[in-house]
Amino acid sequence: MSTARSALDYVRILAALLGHGWTADSCGHSDLALLNSPLMSLEIAVSSPVRSSSPVSVSVSVTHALVWPRRSDQHRVTGTISDPQAVADSIRTTGLPAWTTLLAELRVRTDRTRGVLRAFMTTAEQLAGPEAQVSYGSVPGVADLRWPGGRATIHADDEGRVRIVHLDLSDLSTSAFAEVLHAVCGTKHRTPSASTIAS
């Protein structure tokens, strides 16, 4: 078997070794490519320039559909580019069980985050009045609340905590409402200075 010249070449070899349902996709870089299965997507990183002894690292690909905690202990499979069979075997025997467990945990956390955020935003929207509008970001756990006197960006983390990460007040008379939002979040609020009030 010839040595792969890029991460994509290598991922094509891995996909063939892993069998039905596995495919290779380019990331637009010679040192990074995706190995996809029906259940998950894996990132394959190789050192550059690619040589037969180049190390290979395989990790589950971060998807923005899920809430990812800040952690450095996510399972990785490692090997060398000259031995794709060993890497494929490690993916099958140790990687897939670990990544399947991780993704299941993240789906539970994501559902909890969405539920906590929606409950909070429902209350906040009612408090803000009939002209208030709520929009949810493409990343779970992020939402915007707009009302005639201002705008707040709200984050919920994977443990269900809610906080205000950005607050604009176009009308100082709505600062009392901002205080209520912070009280519900359990965070402290400082009344913005005139320079932070939107014109």
Secondary structure, 3 states (H helix, E strand, C coil): CCCCCCHHHHHHHHHHHHCCCCEEEEEEECCEEEEECCCCEEEEEECCCCCCCCEEEEEECCCCCCCCCCCCCCCEEEEECCCHHHHHHHHHHHHHHHHHHHHHHHHHHHHHHHHHHHHHHHHHHHHHCCCCEEEECCCCCEEEEEECCEEEEEEECCCCCEEEEEEEECCHHHHHHHHHHHHHHCCCCCCCCHHHCCC
